């Protein structure tokens, strides 16, 4: 399996200075094939690392997987010239729909011809009485940023993490695709038996689009905190499922798009 970063020769062009050729660290983007029963069901363009978590988190939205007992085996290997994860689900668990195309690192749902919302139908209610201080929300993106080690080297990776209402971050995961980073975090929580995460916040380093909220709802989180802004559909879905949605959280400023009553 390739690493998260690699090097390429580039030319740096400083304004008013001389061009200089030298190495630069880049984020790796490579395919990961997911297979069920020996048949490929999806190809994800991702940054290598935590591939089993990525596969598990992807299953939380794309199939009937709700707990670690629903996944009998996840086996990573190098096969037919690419990284592959073989999946075995518990009997009776709804399998994912096969996807005919590659899922790019830019979008989590762009290879699907139908948006599958059945995973959201039974989403877990938030922990009763759960609230979060505004000061905690304000500090979460900066806390996430301090743990983006691969981003420090490349400047080309998104990150995601789960945090509690005190601001303590759990596992931080990075990937060239923001939805992949979320899947890795959700997969980690699935393996830990921590889903639904009804008293946790999902923190993301980029914008919030529909598929990010879709994944958050499937994971049962209480809210989402983002450095950038959400889309209109993301806001509508967050409101429909009573999620806190804080965007443009930068320094002492933030916008609350949904769930403002949960912020103290």
N, C-alpha and C positions, 0 to 999 in steps of 0.2 A: 504494500500500500504506500503511495506517495505521501509526503508530509504535508503540513498545512501551508508551508511557504516554499518558494523556490527562487532562483536568481536568474535574471536576464541582463545582458549588457544593454545599457541605454546611453543616450546623450543628454546631459543636463545643460540647459540653456539659461544661464543667469542674465537678467536684464543688464546690459552695459558691460558684461564680462565675456570671457572666452568660453566657448563650448568645451565640455569635458566629458570624455567617454569613461564609463565605469559600471560596476555591477549595481543592481537594485533588487530589493526583496519584493516579490509579488505574491499575492494570495493564489493558491492552487485552486483551479476549478476542474473537476474530473467527474466522469459518470459513475454512478452507483446503480446497479441493476437489482431490483427487488424481485424475488421469485417465490411463488407459492405453488406447492405441488410439482416443482420442477419447471414450471412455466413462468417466464418473465411477465410481470404484471405492471411494472413501472420502471422508468429510468430517471433517476434524479441527478441533476447537475449540482454538485455540492463541493465543499471543501473537505478533504479527507480528515477523519478523526471522529471518534464517537459514532461510528456508522451504525452500530446496533441500537444506540439510543435514537438516532435519526429514523431508522426503520420503525422502531416501536412508537415513537411520537407520531409518525405519519399514519400508522395504523389506528391511532386513537380517533382521528378525524375520518379516515377513509374506510373504516370497517367497524365491526361491532365490538372491538377490543375496549374494555373498560377497566380491567385490572390485570396484574401480572399473571394471574392464573389463566387468562384467556390466550396467552401466547405460550405454546408448548416449547418451541425452540426457535432461536434466531442464530444462524450460523454464517459467519462471514468467511469468504474465501476469494481467491483469484481464479477466475474461470473465463475461458474464451476471450482472454485479453482484456478483462476489466474486473473491477471489484464487484462482488455480488453478495447479497445477503439472502439466504434461504430461510423461508418462514414456514412454520407449522403452527396453525391455530388449533385451539381446543375444539373438539367436535361440537357443532351447534353454534359457534361464533360466526356471525355474518362476515364473509370475506370481502375484501375490497373489489371494486369494479376495475377490471384491467384498463389501462390507459394505452392508447394506440401510439402516442407520441412521447418524445422526451419532455420532461418537465424542466424548464430552464431555471437558472438561479434567480431570475427576476420575478418569478410568479409561481405561487403554489397551486393555482387552479387552472392555469392557462391551457393545460393539455387535456382538461376534462371537457367533454361535450355537454355535460349536464352538471349543474351545481348540486351536490348531494347534501341536503340539509337534514337528513334523517338522523345524523349523529347529534344534532342539536336538540332534538325533540325531548329527550329525557335528561337535559342538562341539570346538574345538581344545584340546589338553592344555596345561596351564600350562607356562611356561618351566622346564626342569629346574633344580632347586636354588634356585628363587626363594623368598625370604623377605623380610619387612619388619619393621623395628624397631617396637616398641610406641610409642616416642616419636614416630615419624613418623605413625602412625595417629592418635594423640591430637591432633596439630596440624593435620590435614587439614581438618576442618570450619571451624576458625577461618581458615585460609588461603583456603578457598572463600568464606567470608563477606566477606572484604575486597574481593572482586571482584564482589560482587552489587550493581552500580551501580543497576540499575532497582529492586531491592528497597529500596535506601536511600530512593528517592523514594516508593515505593508501599506497602511492607510486604506486598505481595500476590503475590510471584513465588517459584517454586522455582528451584533452580539445580542444575547437575550439571557435573562435570569429570572428566577422566582425570588420574591422577598416577602418577609412577614411584615406586620404592621409596625414593628419597631425599626424597620429598615435593614434588617440583617439579610444579606444575600445568600442564597444556596448556590448550587452549581451554576457557573457562568459558561456559556457555550458560544463559540464564534463560528461564522460560516460566511461564504461569499453571498449566500442568499439569506435574507432576513427571515423568511418562513422556515428555512432549514434550521437556523439557529433556534427558533421557537420549538420545532419538532424535537431537536436534541434535548432541550430543557424538559419538554413534556415527557419524552422517553425516559429520561433520568428519573423523573418523578414517578412514572409508571413502575419502573424496576424497584423503586424504593417503597412501593405500596402507598404513595402519598397522593393518589388521585381518588376522588376529585379534590383539588386544592382550594377548598372553599374559603380559606382564610389567608390566601396568598395573592400577591400582585405579580403580574407578568410585566417585566421591564424590557423594552426593546430600544435599540439604538437608532432606528430609522422611523419612517412614516408608518402609519397604521392603516392598512387597507382591509377589505372585506375578509380575506383569508386569514389575517392575523387574529381578527375578532372571532372568526369561526373556530380557529384552533383554541383560543382562550376559553370560549364557551364549552367546547368539547372537553377541555381539561378541568372545567369547573372552577376557574379562578374567580376571585372577587373583583378584580379590576385590572386595567392596563395602564402603564405609564410609559410615555414615549417622548423622545427628544423632538420629533417632528410632528406634523399635523396628521389627522385622520382624514379619510375620504368621507363623503356623505353617507355612503352605504355602510361604512364601518360605524359611524355614529348611530345610524338607525338600528343596526343589529345590536350594538351595545345597550341602547335604551330598551330595546325589546326584551333583552335578557337581564336587565337590571344590573349591568356592570358599571363600575366606575371607569371612566375613560378620561385620563389627563394627557393632554398633548402640548407640544411646544414647551416642555418643562425645561427651562434654562435659567439657572441661577435662582433668583427670587421671583421669577414670573412663570405662570403656567395658565393654560386654558382648560377649564373643565367642560367637557362636551356631554357627559352623562354621569349620573350618580353623584352629583354635587352634595347631596344630603349625607353622603358617607364620609365627607371630609370635615375634620374638626379643627 
